[in-house]
Amino acid sequence: MLNAGVTDQDAKIAGEAHESGKGVIIVVNKWDAVEKETGTLEEYKKDIYQKLKYLSYAPIIFISAKTRTKSK
């Protein structure tokens, strides 16, 4: 689903990885499909960390498989 944000299933899987002591990197795909303005990336990060508070240590990477780009 495009632009779904953090889903319940995402949170469940992330929680299981966190509880198991596994390393976590949060990857946001289809970043090319998001309309961006100044501060968009920071707002997305803020929203993700708000929903996944227990993963505040995990880096977030924004990618586009289509355009082969990434942002941190």
PDB file as gemmi writes it, atoms N, CA and C in Angstrom:
CRYST1    1.000    1.000    1.000  90.00  90.00  90.00 P 1                      
ATOM      1  N   MET A   1       0.850  -1.174   0.000  1.00  0.00           N  
ATOM      2  CA  MET A   1       0.000   0.000   0.000  1.00  0.00           C  
ATOM      3  C   MET A   1       0.894   1.235   0.000  1.00  0.00           C  
ATOM      4  N   LEU A   2       0.686   2.107  -0.925  1.00  0.00           N  
ATOM      5  CA  LEU A   2       1.505   3.303  -1.051  1.00  0.00           C  
ATOM      6  C   LEU A   2       1.205   4.281   0.069  1.00  0.00           C  
ATOM      7  N   ASN A   3       2.266   4.806   0.676  1.00  0.00           N  
ATOM      8  CA  ASN A   3       2.149   5.830   1.706  1.00  0.00           C  
ATOM      9  C   ASN A   3       1.344   5.369   2.918  1.00  0.00           C  
ATOM     10  N   ALA A   4       1.464   4.101   3.267  1.00  0.00           N  
ATOM     11  CA  ALA A   4       0.723   3.564   4.402  1.00  0.00           C  
ATOM     12  C   ALA A   4       1.333   3.985   5.733  1.00  0.00           C  
ATOM     13  N   GLY A   5       2.576   4.433   5.711  1.00  0.00           N  
ATOM     14  CA  GLY A   5       3.244   4.750   6.958  1.00  0.00           C  
ATOM     15  C   GLY A   5       3.537   3.477   7.731  1.00  0.00           C  
ATOM     16  N   VAL A   6       3.668   3.590   9.028  1.00  0.00           N  
ATOM     17  CA  VAL A   6       3.940   2.433   9.875  1.00  0.00           C  
ATOM     18  C   VAL A   6       2.625   1.703  10.118  1.00  0.00           C  
ATOM     19  N   THR A   7       2.554   0.471   9.664  1.00  0.00           N  
ATOM     20  CA  THR A   7       1.335  -0.316   9.850  1.00  0.00           C  
ATOM     21  C   THR A   7       1.419  -1.116  11.147  1.00  0.00           C  
ATOM     22  N   ASP A   8       0.295  -1.690  11.549  1.00  0.00           N  
ATOM     23  CA  ASP A   8       0.276  -2.539  12.746  1.00  0.00           C  
ATOM     24  C   ASP A   8       1.226  -3.724  12.579  1.00  0.00           C  
ATOM     25  N   GLN A   9       1.255  -4.283  11.373  1.00  0.00           N  
ATOM     26  CA  GLN A   9       2.142  -5.417  11.123  1.00  0.00           C  
ATOM     27  C   GLN A   9       3.610  -4.997  11.200  1.00  0.00           C  
ATOM     28  N   ASP A  10       3.929  -3.803  10.682  1.00  0.00           N  
ATOM     29  CA  ASP A  10       5.300  -3.286  10.803  1.00  0.00           C  
ATOM     30  C   ASP A  10       5.700  -3.192  12.267  1.00  0.00           C  
ATOM     31  N   ALA A  11       4.815  -2.627  13.074  1.00  0.00           N  
ATOM     32  CA  ALA A  11       5.102  -2.440  14.495  1.00  0.00           C  
ATOM     33  C   ALA A  11       5.272  -3.780  15.205  1.00  0.00           C  
ATOM     34  N   LYS A  12       4.467  -4.767  14.830  1.00  0.00           N  
ATOM     35  CA  LYS A  12       4.560  -6.090  15.457  1.00  0.00           C  
ATOM     36  C   LYS A  12       5.907  -6.739  15.129  1.00  0.00           C  
ATOM     37  N   ILE A  13       6.282  -6.715  13.861  1.00  0.00           N  
ATOM     38  CA  ILE A  13       7.555  -7.318  13.447  1.00  0.00           C  
ATOM     39  C   ILE A  13       8.733  -6.581  14.082  1.00  0.00           C  
ATOM     40  N   ALA A  14       8.676  -5.257  14.067  1.00  0.00           N  
ATOM     41  CA  ALA A  14       9.743  -4.462  14.669  1.00  0.00           C  
ATOM     42  C   ALA A  14       9.850  -4.740  16.161  1.00  0.00           C  
ATOM     43  N   GLY A  15       8.710  -4.872  16.827  1.00  0.00           N  
ATOM     44  CA  GLY A  15       8.698  -5.177  18.253  1.00  0.00           C  
ATOM     45  C   GLY A  15       9.319  -6.531  18.554  1.00  0.00           C  
ATOM     46  N   GLU A  16       9.037  -7.517  17.721  1.00  0.00           N  
ATOM     47  CA  GLU A  16       9.623  -8.841  17.904  1.00  0.00           C  
ATOM     48  C   GLU A  16      11.141  -8.801  17.727  1.00  0.00           C  
ATOM     49  N   ALA A  17      11.609  -8.058  16.720  1.00  0.00           N  
ATOM     50  CA  ALA A  17      13.057  -7.932  16.508  1.00  0.00           C  
ATOM     51  C   ALA A  17      13.707  -7.240  17.702  1.00  0.00           C  
ATOM     52  N   HIS A  18      13.088  -6.175  18.174  1.00  0.00           N  
ATOM     53  CA  HIS A  18      13.609  -5.420  19.317  1.00  0.00           C  
ATOM     54  C   HIS A  18      13.663  -6.289  20.571  1.00  0.00           C  
ATOM     55  N   GLU A  19      12.565  -6.994  20.867  1.00  0.00           N  
ATOM     56  CA  GLU A  19      12.497  -7.847  22.056  1.00  0.00           C  
ATOM     57  C   GLU A  19      13.502  -8.993  21.996  1.00  0.00           C  
ATOM     58  N   SER A  20      13.835  -9.423  20.793  1.00  0.00           N  
ATOM     59  CA  SER A  20      14.799 -10.512  20.616  1.00  0.00           C  
ATOM     60  C   SER A  20      16.237 -10.028  20.624  1.00  0.00           C  
ATOM     61  N   GLY A  21      16.423  -8.717  20.746  1.00  0.00           N  
ATOM     62  CA  GLY A  21      17.768  -8.158  20.781  1.00  0.00           C  
ATOM     63  C   GLY A  21      18.445  -8.105  19.421  1.00  0.00           C  
ATOM     64  N   LYS A  22      17.670  -8.148  18.367  1.00  0.00           N  
ATOM     65  CA  LYS A  22      18.226  -8.119  17.012  1.00  0.00           C  
ATOM     66  C   LYS A  22      18.529  -6.684  16.596  1.00  0.00           C  
ATOM     67  N   GLY A  23      19.468  -6.532  15.690  1.00  0.00           N  
ATOM     68  CA  GLY A  23      19.755  -5.226  15.127  1.00  0.00           C  
ATOM     69  C   GLY A  23      18.621  -4.802  14.211  1.00  0.00           C  
ATOM     70  N   VAL A  24      18.305  -3.525  14.212  1.00  0.00           N  
ATOM     71  CA  VAL A  24      17.188  -3.037  13.409  1.00  0.00           C  
ATOM     72  C   VAL A  24      17.616  -1.810  12.614  1.00  0.00           C  
ATOM     73  N   ILE A  25      17.290  -1.829  11.346  1.00  0.00           N  
ATOM     74  CA  ILE A  25      17.392  -0.652  10.481  1.00  0.00           C  
ATOM     75  C   ILE A  25      16.009  -0.467   9.886  1.00  0.00           C  
ATOM     76  N   ILE A  26      15.479   0.734   9.978  1.00  0.00           N  
ATOM     77  CA  ILE A  26      14.156   1.015   9.427  1.00  0.00           C  
ATOM     78  C   ILE A  26      14.353   1.531   8.000  1.00  0.00           C  
ATOM     79  N   VAL A  27      13.718   0.860   7.043  1.00  0.00           N  
ATOM     80  CA  VAL A  27      13.850   1.236   5.643  1.00  0.00           C  
ATOM     81  C   VAL A  27      12.491   1.644   5.100  1.00  0.00           C  
ATOM     82  N   VAL A  28      12.425   2.849   4.537  1.00  0.00           N  
ATOM     83  CA  VAL A  28      11.208   3.360   3.920  1.00  0.00           C  
ATOM     84  C   VAL A  28      11.407   3.276   2.415  1.00  0.00           C  
ATOM     85  N   ASN A  29      10.621   2.439   1.751  1.00  0.00           N  
ATOM     86  CA  ASN A  29      10.733   2.257   0.309  1.00  0.00           C  
ATOM     87  C   ASN A  29       9.754   3.178  -0.423  1.00  0.00           C  
ATOM     88  N   LYS A  30       9.926   3.299  -1.711  1.00  0.00           N  
ATOM     89  CA  LYS A  30       9.088   4.110  -2.596  1.00  0.00           C  
ATOM     90  C   LYS A  30       9.169   5.599  -2.248  1.00  0.00           C  
ATOM     91  N   TRP A  31      10.328   6.022  -1.784  1.00  0.00           N  
ATOM     92  CA  TRP A  31      10.532   7.414  -1.407  1.00  0.00           C  
ATOM     93  C   TRP A  31      10.355   8.335  -2.608  1.00  0.00           C  
ATOM     94  N   ASP A  32      10.552   7.814  -3.808  1.00  0.00           N  
ATOM     95  CA  ASP A  32      10.367   8.610  -5.028  1.00  0.00           C  
ATOM     96  C   ASP A  32       8.898   8.987  -5.230  1.00  0.00           C  
ATOM     97  N   ALA A  33       7.962   8.244  -4.646  1.00  0.00           N  
ATOM     98  CA  ALA A  33       6.537   8.492  -4.837  1.00  0.00           C  
ATOM     99  C   ALA A  33       5.969   9.537  -3.876  1.00  0.00           C  
ATOM    100  N   VAL A  34       6.779   9.995  -2.943  1.00  0.00           N  
ATOM    101  CA  VAL A  34       6.320  10.966  -1.945  1.00  0.00           C  
ATOM    102  C   VAL A  34       6.598  12.378  -2.441  1.00  0.00           C  
ATOM    103  N   GLU A  35       5.559  13.220  -2.396  1.00  0.00           N  
ATOM    104  CA  GLU A  35       5.763  14.633  -2.735  1.00  0.00           C  
ATOM    105  C   GLU A  35       6.529  15.280  -1.593  1.00  0.00           C  
ATOM    106  N   LYS A  36       7.648  15.889  -1.939  1.00  0.00           N  
ATOM    107  CA  LYS A  36       8.523  16.426  -0.912  1.00  0.00           C  
ATOM    108  C   LYS A  36       8.551  17.948  -0.928  1.00  0.00           C  
ATOM    109  N   GLU A  37       8.607  18.489   0.271  1.00  0.00           N  
ATOM    110  CA  GLU A  37       8.824  19.907   0.502  1.00  0.00           C  
ATOM    111  C   GLU A  37       9.950  20.007   1.523  1.00  0.00           C  
ATOM    112  N   THR A  38      10.346  21.190   1.838  1.00  0.00           N  
ATOM    113  CA  THR A  38      11.368  21.367   2.860  1.00  0.00           C  
ATOM    114  C   THR A  38      10.881  20.749   4.166  1.00  0.00           C  
ATOM    115  N   GLY A  39      11.695  19.864   4.720  1.00  0.00           N  
ATOM    116  CA  GLY A  39      11.374  19.244   5.999  1.00  0.00           C  
ATOM    117  C   GLY A  39      10.596  17.944   5.914  1.00  0.00           C  
ATOM    118  N   THR A  40      10.277  17.480   4.708  1.00  0.00           N  
ATOM    119  CA  THR A  40       9.490  16.252   4.560  1.00  0.00           C  
ATOM    120  C   THR A  40      10.190  15.056   5.188  1.00  0.00           C  
ATOM    121  N   LEU A  41      11.464  14.876   4.910  1.00  0.00           N  
ATOM    122  CA  LEU A  41      12.215  13.744   5.441  1.00  0.00           C  
ATOM    123  C   LEU A  41      12.213  13.763   6.958  1.00  0.00           C  
ATOM    124  N   GLU A  42      12.443  14.920   7.545  1.00  0.00           N  
ATOM    125  CA  GLU A  42      12.470  15.035   9.000  1.00  0.00           C  
ATOM    126  C   GLU A  42      11.103  14.733   9.611  1.00  0.00           C  
ATOM    127  N   GLU A  43      10.027  15.157   8.942  1.00  0.00           N  
ATOM    128  CA  GLU A  43       8.679  14.885   9.431  1.00  0.00           C  
ATOM    129  C   GLU A  43       8.366  13.392   9.390  1.00  0.00           C  
ATOM    130  N   TYR A  44       8.787  12.725   8.327  1.00  0.00           N  
ATOM    131  CA  TYR A  44       8.592  11.279   8.235  1.00  0.00           C  
ATOM    132  C   TYR A  44       9.349  10.576   9.355  1.00  0.00           C  
ATOM    133  N   LYS A  45      10.589  10.985   9.601  1.00  0.00           N  
ATOM    134  CA  LYS A  45      11.367  10.375  10.684  1.00  0.00           C  
ATOM    135  C   LYS A  45      10.669  10.573  12.028  1.00  0.00           C  
ATOM    136  N   LYS A  46      10.216  11.777  12.267  1.00  0.00           N  
ATOM    137  CA  LYS A  46       9.537  12.097  13.521  1.00  0.00           C  
ATOM    138  C   LYS A  46       8.304  11.216  13.702  1.00  0.00           C  
ATOM    139  N   ASP A  47       7.530  11.034  12.633  1.00  0.00           N  
ATOM    140  CA  ASP A  47       6.331  10.217  12.692  1.00  0.00           C  
ATOM    141  C   ASP A  47       6.672   8.744  12.965  1.00  0.00           C  
ATOM    142  N   ILE A  48       7.699   8.253  12.292  1.00  0.00           N  
ATOM    143  CA  ILE A  48       8.108   6.858  12.490  1.00  0.00           C  
ATOM    144  C   ILE A  48       8.561   6.636  13.930  1.00  0.00           C  
ATOM    145  N   TYR A  49       9.420   7.514  14.439  1.00  0.00           N  
ATOM    146  CA  TYR A  49       9.902   7.357  15.812  1.00  0.00           C  
ATOM    147  C   TYR A  49       8.773   7.542  16.826  1.00  0.00           C  
ATOM    148  N   GLN A  50       7.778   8.332  16.489  1.00  0.00           N  
ATOM    149  CA  GLN A  50       6.620   8.500  17.371  1.00  0.00           C  
ATOM    150  C   GLN A  50       5.854   7.184  17.483  1.00  0.00           C  
ATOM    151  N   LYS A  51       5.703   6.492  16.358  1.00  0.00           N  
ATOM    152  CA  LYS A  51       4.948   5.240  16.342  1.00  0.00           C  
ATOM    153  C   LYS A  51       5.769   4.049  16.826  1.00  0.00           C  
ATOM    154  N   LEU A  52       7.085   4.139  16.692  1.00  0.00           N  
ATOM    155  CA  LEU A  52       7.975   3.055  17.115  1.00  0.00           C  
ATOM    156  C   LEU A  52       8.966   3.590  18.149  1.00  0.00           C  
ATOM    157  N   LYS A  53       8.456   4.125  19.238  1.00  0.00           N  
ATOM    158  CA  LYS A  53       9.284   4.769  20.265  1.00  0.00           C  
ATOM    159  C   LYS A  53      10.422   3.874  20.762  1.00  0.00           C  
ATOM    160  N   TYR A  54      10.156   2.589  20.845  1.00  0.00           N  
ATOM    161  CA  TYR A  54      11.144   1.642  21.350  1.00  0.00           C  
ATOM    162  C   TYR A  54      12.310   1.430  20.384  1.00  0.00           C  
ATOM    163  N   LEU A  55      12.218   1.989  19.183  1.00  0.00           N  
ATOM    164  CA  LEU A  55      13.307   1.862  18.203  1.00  0.00           C  
ATOM    165  C   LEU A  55      14.006   3.200  17.964  1.00  0.00           C  
ATOM    166  N   SER A  56      14.040   4.037  18.950  1.00  0.00           N  
ATOM    167  CA  SER A  56      14.652   5.362  18.778  1.00  0.00           C  
ATOM    168  C   SER A  56      16.133   5.281  18.428  1.00  0.00           C  
ATOM    169  N   TYR A  57      16.750   4.137  18.682  1.00  0.00           N  
ATOM    170  CA  TYR A  57      18.175   3.934  18.369  1.00  0.00           C  
ATOM    171  C   TYR A  57      18.397   3.498  16.917  1.00  0.00           C  
ATOM    172  N   ALA A  58      17.347   3.052  16.253  1.00  0.00           N  
ATOM    173  CA  ALA A  58      17.484   2.470  14.912  1.00  0.00           C  
ATOM    174  C   ALA A  58      17.588   3.567  13.846  1.00  0.00           C  
ATOM    175  N   PRO A  59      18.565   3.455  12.961  1.00  0.00           N  
ATOM    176  CA  PRO A  59      18.652   4.430  11.864  1.00  0.00           C  
ATOM    177  C   PRO A  59      17.509   4.217  10.873  1.00  0.00           C  
ATOM    178  N   ILE A  60      17.115   5.299  10.211  1.00  0.00           N  
ATOM    179  CA  ILE A  60      16.080   5.230   9.179  1.00  0.00           C  
ATOM    180  C   ILE A  60      16.725   5.583   7.849  1.00  0.00           C  
ATOM    181  N   ILE A  61      16.476   4.743   6.853  1.00  0.00           N  
ATOM    182  CA  ILE A  61      16.980   4.979   5.504  1.00  0.00           C  
ATOM    183  C   ILE A  61      15.792   5.046   4.560  1.00  0.00           C  
ATOM    184  N   PHE A  62      15.762   6.059   3.728  1.00  0.00           N  
ATOM    185  CA  PHE A  62      14.707   6.228   2.735  1.00  0.00           C  
ATOM    186  C   PHE A  62      15.271   5.813   1.387  1.00  0.00           C  
ATOM    187  N   ILE A  63      14.571   4.879   0.713  1.00  0.00           N  
ATOM    188  CA  ILE A  63      15.086   4.369  -0.554  1.00  0.00           C  
ATOM    189  C   ILE A  63      14.029   4.407  -1.645  1.00  0.00           C  
ATOM    190  N   SER A  64      14.509   4.302  -2.860  1.00  0.00           N  
ATOM    191  CA  SER A  64      13.641   4.088  -4.007  1.00  0.00           C  
ATOM    192  C   SER A  64      14.296   3.027  -4.871  1.00  0.00           C  
ATOM    193  N   ALA A  65      13.679   1.866  -4.923  1.00  0.00           N  
ATOM    194  CA  ALA A  65      14.201   0.808  -5.783  1.00  0.00           C  
ATOM    195  C   ALA A  65      14.084   1.228  -7.251  1.00  0.00           C  
ATOM    196  N   LYS A  66      13.042   1.970  -7.547  1.00  0.00           N  
ATOM    197  CA  LYS A  66      12.786   2.404  -8.924  1.00  0.00           C  
ATOM    198  C   LYS A  66      13.887   3.321  -9.443  1.00  0.00           C  
ATOM    199  N   THR A  67      14.279   4.306  -8.634  1.00  0.00           N  
ATOM    200  CA  THR A  67      15.281   5.280  -9.070  1.00  0.00           C  
ATOM    201  C   THR A  67      16.672   4.973  -8.523  1.00  0.00           C  
ATOM    202  N   ARG A  68      16.771   3.899  -7.727  1.00  0.00           N  
ATOM    203  CA  ARG A  68      18.049   3.482  -7.138  1.00  0.00           C  
ATOM    204  C   ARG A  68      18.709   4.595  -6.314  1.00  0.00           C  
ATOM    205  N   THR A  69      17.910   5.254  -5.483  1.00  0.00           N  
ATOM    206  CA  THR A  69      18.433   6.325  -4.644  1.00  0.00           C  
ATOM    207  C   THR A  69      18.183   5.992  -3.176  1.00  0.00           C  
ATOM    208  N   LYS A  70      18.962   6.666  -2.307  1.00  0.00           N  
ATOM    209  CA  LYS A  70      18.723   6.533  -0.876  1.00  0.00           C  
ATOM    210  C   LYS A  70      19.062   7.851  -0.193  1.00  0.00           C  
ATOM    211  N   SER A  71      18.397   8.063   0.929  1.00  0.00           N  
ATOM    212  CA  SER A  71      18.627   9.251   1.767  1.00  0.00           C  
ATOM    213  C   SER A  71      18.649   8.793   3.200  1.00  0.00           C  
ATOM    214  N   LYS A  72      19.354   9.522   4.031  1.00  0.00           N  
ATOM    215  CA  LYS A  72      19.375   9.227   5.474  1.00  0.00           C  
ATOM    216  C   LYS A  72      18.678  10.325   6.217  1.00  0.00           C  
TER     217      LYS A  72                                                      
END                                                                             
